[in-house]
């Protein structure tokens, strides 16, 4: 993703740039001044007011301009322009900016897919895969259908095919980008419980290094092939994964207390009813809460 920063508040701009660099996100930043040329693939981020833009220019580029405001602007709202609260935390800003970027680029939304996407977050990578597996098994037992666990963390701990190499993943991503991913049999394996996983090498997970466009495309492609998609976020809260979390239908957070993640801040206040936080301290209680969550998710209509 490429951002063109047209920000007059230099102190804020410098802090914004520094925060993005520290986040390690795959983002190209262009710092520009009024009158300078802007790359055609760049989303414009500005603290200027709409009135400061030429009307024709604003009408032409309104889909690619994001206005940073101190308060809700009625002018921005009436003109159907993008606005974000200037002093939101950087993770929230990046997630919202990425969402606007996807809409501008025409990346299809998961809302257009009939399958269910669940993001599973933890504060410790050590048990993330086992919890996603437990959730997947419970969904199959209670609801049925096909389930794919998609690892989004930096390390892929679960694979049954050590012959696969990175070239197989590259070929799969080529199909995803071309919109030609039409079958999952040659790309996944299914265990005895009915849970599917990608045939990718163990160890360093190539999915965790995809840019925003490719990750969104990958999730969308497999959402069309499986009834339920579980996104195993593990402890990888990079900007691209934050967008995936925001776009998921449900969010389940498993908390040990070892680290402070502030799961409540992963979604906007109006979307927080989609969050289920479960403390991992009692195995029996944890299982009960997971089962209760799945019941709520599917409206209690078990098969």
Buried (B, 14 or more C-beta within 10 A) or exposed (E): BBBBBBBEEEEBBEEBBEBBEEBEBBBEBBBBEEEEEBEEEBBBBBBBEBEEBEEEEBEEEBBBBBBBBEEEBEEBEEBEBBBBBBEBEBBBBBBBBBBBBBEBBEBBEBEEBEBBBBBBBBBBBEBBBEBBBBBBBBBBBBBEEBBBBBBBBBBBBBBEBEEBEEEBBEEBBEBBBEEEBEEBEEBBBBBEEBBBBBBBBBEEBBBBEBBBBBBBBBBBBBBBBBBBBBBBBBBBBBBBBBBBBBBBBBBBBBBEEEEEBEBEEBBEEEEEEBBBBBEBEEEEEBEEBBBEBBBEBBEEEEE
